[in-house]
Amino acid sequence: DARVTQTPRHKVTEMGQEVTMRCQPILGHNTVFWYRQTMMQGLELLAYFRNRAPLDDSGMPKDRFSAEMPDATLATLKIQPSEPRDSAVYFCASGLVLGRGFRNQPQHFGDGTRLSIL
Amino acid sequence: DAKTTQPNSMESNEEEPVHLPCNHSTISGTDYIHWYRQLPSQGPEYVIHGLTSNVNNRMASLAIAEDRKSSTLILHRATLRDAAVYYCILSERETSGSRLTFGEGTQLTVNP
């Protein structure tokens, strides 16, 4: 089965450092989502892209977080500078959307990047 | 987004059916009902979705009330691998077309 691949799986770093998380969506999928999961807040949507263009990033702290899709096979989520409160599991998901009324595919999630900021 | 209400936890025995309820009394006519589950240390996994009619797939069945204010995810024979958090989610579009707003879900424990 095709899978969403996220790297790294685990990251531990000190406060103030830049963190970059990468996601390889399933080949052919045109929509990519970034979620964050913590014990306190559960799963939250940070941002999502359609055909590499950002559709909604309202869930993302703009001052330190940025999300991009340099090409159709790579999505990145960067935190600069990182803070202890950013510690969480970050999930990427991808899906295929052809338009309203079409049989769109469900979201497929990666296994996440577990981030710890000391 | 319309809200869903699920029990915090449920228990089942292996090889028995499991019925996971979800209330969504404020559902609108265009909301789809999605179910995802999350196994320990993994990302969420799609289970099933529907709009008005009951749905079956290889993983589960989805029974939707006639007034659509509630639905039930049915696992026909629970296995230990089915122990997970199950999320019932409403969205305006079918599957991946729109954002999914995850609630707290139901933690399912399967006893051997």
Interface residues (C-beta under 8 A of the other chain):
Chain A: V4 T31 F33 Y35 G42 L43 E44 L45 Y48 D56 F91 A93 S94 G95 L96 V97 R100 R103 N104 Q105 P106 Q107 H108 F109 G110 D111 G112
Chain B: H34 Y36 S41 Q42 G43 P44 E45 Y46 H49 Y87 R93 E94 T95 S96 G97 R99 L100 T101 F102 G103 E104
